[in-house]
Amino acid sequence: MSALFEWKIRKIRTPINLRFLIGIFWIGLLLGGCDSPPAATPAEAPVRVVQETTRALSVAVPAAQTDEKWVGDFAVYIQNAQEEGGIPGISLAVVNRDGPVLVQGYGLRDVAKGLPVDGDTLFHIGSTHKSMTALLVATLVDEGALGWDTPVIEIDPDFALADDEATATVTFRHLLSMTSGIPDDAEDDLPDDTTVEDVFAVAAEAGLLGAPGEVFSYSNISASLAGYLAARAAGSDADDLHAGYARLLQKRLLDPLGMKKSTVYVTEARQNSNHSLAYDTSGGAPEALESEDQDDDALAPSGSLKAGAREMGLYMQMLVNRGVTPDGTRIVSEKSLAEMWTPLLESYGLGWEMAKVDGQRLVSHTGAFDGFVSVIGLLPEEGVGFVLLVNDEEGGGDLTDAAAQEFAKIYSESK
């Protein structure tokens, strides 16, 4: 039986630079009768204090607090990366088939206010959301509403690509495996205040890189089309696809999993007081970023969810249990998961990246949006997975790129 380890702050370290400044302050008080003005603080001191204060709120995670030593080792790896990278805030969850074995926050969700990250802090998860869009399509495949290899023109007779043959043959498998032929940079042609109609229009005009199934090109437009066409297959009207997709996600995934705080709507996310800001640390001190997120984000199926590590852990627990939720409800068939986790071109499946690490099959996906970065990963045969959410792309991009491989290595070395 697994246990939930909500590891608490055991010791707040006073940073060396902060202790130095405090010492100067007290010396100044003791020498208060001196007429000389206090020495100027070095220009970089405020930056260093902010960075060190952020790190001081990190949580030491002794491996002895869990029977699963590898979980503690992975947590220490994450904490060290957070400290070394000067990352303002991170949220981490590790799960097995029985439930969460770790839910932990590191650092701050709001640096200026000194507000800490915890397992429920909302982050923008970016493209890790693509796996959810693929899963929604899978539920429709399970029902017989469509097939992975159904030409999408059968769902939407008005659908078009730039080539007539491609229009007639492109399938959901092509869209979700990034082999539709739509180039990655096609979204550069989307106008400001993009609508769902614009996404379909740009797809219809973009010069294709090859016939469907021939060329891999990672495309937010491709994934978004799959999500909106899934909404059409589920009964949404053509002029209501954004809301239709959101309803489909809510009904078939978020509600059954109990992901009550997760939302695709940024206004709703910001009404939750426990949401994180995004930061840029390229200049040293964390600088809060302005977000371009919108409630009506036209590329929503490719990455729009705001969620916390604890609720994303419910999603990962369902996946390591091959489609069954913690309360025993089956969301998706094992057959459909096997299809999603079968690598096609460039080791990419249907909304997932595939790899082999020390003989273990690793299924994962990274994400990035407006300064947030994330990664989710699981070892299907071992029944373990994790979620990592980060509020600093500059400091955390390398971490999220490497974390899934490191997760697999640490687990493998423990066996």
N, C-alpha and C positions, 0 to 999 in steps of 0.2 A: 504494500500500500504506500502510495506516495504521500509526501507531506508538503504543504505550502510553506516555503521559507521566505517570509517578508523580512529580509535582513535590514536591521535598523542601523542608524548612525551610532557607532560605538565610541568614536573619539573624534572630536573636532580639533584638527591640528592648527595651531597658530602659525601661519607661514613665516618663514625667516624674515622676509622683507617687511611684513607687517609688524613683527616683534621689534625690528630695528626702528621703524617709525614710531612705535609706541615708546620705545626707550628714549628716542630723541625728544618726544613730547614731555616725558617726565623730567628729563634733564633740564628742559626749558623752564619747567615750573620751579625746579629747585634753584635755578639761577635767575629767577624772576627779577631780582634787583638790578641785574646788569642792564646798562643802557644800550648795549649793542643789539641791533635787530636780529631776529633768528635767521639762520642760514637758509638760503633758498632751497626748496625741495627739488631734487633733480627732475628734469622734465619727464623722464620715463617712469618715475616712481608711481604715479597714479595708475598707469597701465599695468605695471607689475603687480600692484596690490589687487586690482580687479581680477587679473588672471589667477593669482594665487588664492584669493578668496573663493573663486569658483572651484578651484581644485580642492580646497580644504573641505568643501561640502561633499566630496566624493566619499564613498563608503567602503571601508576595508571589509573584505568578505573572506573570513577564515574558512578554509576547506572543511575544518572539523565540524562546522555547523550543519552539514548534510552528510547522509550516508553515501551519496554519490559524489565522490571526490572530484570526478571530472567536471561536474557542474561548478564546483568552487573554483577549479582551475580556469574554466572558461570565464567565470565572473571576474577573476583577478586579471585575466588577459584584457577584458573590456575596461576594467577600472584603470589599468596601467595605460592603455591607449588613450583614455579620456584625459588623464593627467598629463601625459607626454604631449598630446596634441593640443592642450589648452581648450578642449571642447567644452562649451558652457554646460550642455545638458544631454543626458542619455537615459533612455528607458529600455530595460531588458526583461524578457521573459523566456524561460526554458520550460518545456513541457515533455511529458511522456504520455503513454496511453492512459494512465490513471488520472492525469491532471497536471497542474503547474507544480514544478519543483523549485522554481525561483521566480519571483517578480520583484524587480529592483530598479530604483531610480538613482541616478548619479548627477550631481551638480544642480544647475538652476534652469528653470523654465523662463524666468524673467530676471535678468542680471541686475537691472536697476533697482528692482524692488526686493531682491534677495529671496525670491520664491523658489522652493526646491521642486525638482522633478520627482514624481513617484510613478507607480505602475499604472495609474489612471490618467496621467497627463496626456492630453491629446496632441498628437503630432500629425502633420500631413505625411501620408505614407508613400506618396508618389507612385511609381510604376509597379510597386509590389501589388497594387490594386489590379493589375492586368490578370493575375492568377484568378482573381474573383470573377472577372468578366468571363474567363474561360470556363470557370465552374458553373456560372449561370447558363452558358450554352450547353454544358454537359447535362444539366438537369432537364433541359428541353430535349436533348438526345435521348435521355432515359425514358421520357414520356412518349417518344415517337413523334414529337411535333416537328422535328427536323433531324438531319443526320450530319455528322462531321463533314461528309462529302456532298451534302446538298448544295447545288448551285444557289447562291444567294438571290439570284434573280427570281427564283421560285418563291421566295419570301416577299421580295419587293420588285415587282415587274418594272418599276421605273429606275432601278439601280443601273448604273453604268460606269464603266472604266473607259479609258481613252481608246482601247482596242476592242473591237466587236467580239472577237473570239474570246478574249479575256473576260469580257462582260458575261458571256454565256457560260463560262467554265469555272470562274473563281468560286471557291467554297468557304465555309466557315473554317475548315482546316487550314486553308491558305491564309486567311485573315489572321488567325490566332497564332500561326507558326511563323509569321512575318515573311511569308513567301508569296504574297499576293502580287508582287511586282511593283507596288506603290513605293516610291523612294522615300527615304527618311526625311529628306529636306522638303517634301511636298508641303508640309505644314507651314513653311516659310511664306507660302502664298496665301495663307489664311488672313483675312482682313482683321483689323481691330474690331473688338466687340463681335467676335465670331459667333455664328449661330450653328445649330446642327445642320441646317440646310447648306451652309457654307462648306461644312466638312464633306458632305456628299458631292457638292459641286466641284470642289478642288480635286477630290478623288477621280471624278469623271474627266478632268482635264489634264491631270498629271501624266507626263510621259513615263511609261512603264519601263522598268529595268530588264524585264524579261517576261515570259509567259508565266502564269501562275504555277507555282511549284518548282521553278527553275532557279530562282535567285533569292538569297536571304537579304532582307533589308528591314532593320528594326524600325517600326513605324507606329507612331501614336495614332495616326489617322486610321491605319489598318485595324488596330485593336478597338478603336472607337466605333468603327463601322460594325464590327462584330457585335458589340454591345447593343447598339441601336437596332440592328437587324434581329437580334434576340428579342428585344422588346416588341418589335413588330410581330415576330412569330408568337409571342405570348399574348397578343391582342391589342397592343397600343396603336393608336392612330398615328399616321405619318406626321401630323402637326403637333404631336405630344410626346416625341421620342425621349427628350431629356427627362421629363417627369416620369415617363413610362419606364425608362431604365432605372431611375432611382427607386420606383415602387417595386420593380422586379428584384433589385438587390435587397431591399428591405424585407420583402416577403419570403424570398427563397434562401437568404443567407443570414442577414443580420438578426432578424427576429428569431428564427429557429436556434441560433447560437446564443441568444441572449446578449447580443452586442448593442445594448441599449443606449450607450453614450456615443457610439460611432455614427458618423454622418458624412454625406457628400456635400452638405451645405455649409459654407464657411460662416455665414451669419449664425447658424445654430451652434457651430463649434465655438465661436467667440462668446456666446452666451454662457458657455460652461467656463466658470472661473479658473478651472484647472486646465488651461490650454497653454501650449508653449509658443513663445515667439521664436523666429528664426534669426540666426546671427551670421555675421561675416567676421572672421578672426584674421583675415589676411593682413590687416594693419597692426596686429598685436592685440589690442583690447577688443572684446566682443562688441560689435556694432549691430544693433537691431535693424532688421531689414523690413522694407515695405513689401507687403505681399500683393501679388497680382491675382490671387485666388478670387473666384467669383461663384456665386450660387448657381449661375447658369453656364458654367464652364462647358463649352461645346465639345471638349475632348474628355469629358468626365469618365467614360468607361476605360480610358487608358491610364487614369490615375487621378482621383479626386477625393478619396476617402480620408477623413480625419479620425484617428483612432488612438487608443492607448495600448500599451504593451499587454496589459492584463486581458483586454478583450480580444486583441489579435492572437493572444495565446489560446483562446477558445477556438478560434479558426484553425490554428495549427494542431490543436489536440484532435479536432475532427479529422484532419488530414492524416495524422499518424494512426488514427483508428479507421482508416480506409473509408471515410465518408459518413461515419456515425457520430452524432453529437454527444456531448457528455450525458444527456438525458436519455440516450438510446435511440434517438430519431435518425433514420438514414436520410441524408440530404442528397447524396450522389452515389451511383453504383461504383463498385470496385473496377468494373470493366471500363467505365468512363475515365476514372482516375488513371488507369493504365494507359489509355490513349493519350491523356494529357501529359503523362510522364514518359512518353516515348520520344527520344530525340530524333529530330529531322535534320534540316540543314543547320550548320554551325552549332550543333548540340543544343538546339532550342526546340522545346516541345510545343505544347499548346498553352501559352501563357507562363511557361516555366523554363528555366535554364537547367541543363543536365550536366553532371560531371561524375567522375569516379575519383575518390580520394582514399588511398590506402585500402583499396578493394571495396570500399563502401559506396553505394549509390547515393549521390547527393543531389537533391532537388531544391532549387533556390531561385530567388529573384531579388534584384536590387531596385531601388527607387530614388528619385530626386525631384524636388520641386521647391523653387523659391527659397533656397538655403537649407531646406530639410533634406536629409538622406535617410535611407532605411534599407534593411535587408531581412528577408525571412528565409528559413531553410529547414529541411528535414532529412532524416535518414529513414526512408520508409521501412526497410527491413528491420531496423533496430527499434522503431517506434519512438523516436525522440525528435524534437524540433525546437526552434528558437525564433524569437522576434527581437530585432534591434532597431530602435528609433533614435535619431540624432538630430539636434537642432543647429548644426553647423556644417555646411557642405565643405567649406575650406579645410577645416580641421578634421572632419569625420569622413570625407569621401574615401580616403585610403582604407579606413577601418571597415566601412561597410563593404568595400570591394573584397577585402580579405577575410572577413569574419566567418563566412559560411565554410570556406576551406579550413580555417582554423578550428571551427566547431567540430568538423568531421575528424580532423587530425587528433584533437584532444580526446574526443570520444574513443577513437580507434586505439590510441595509446593506452587507454585505461583498461582495455579488454585483454 
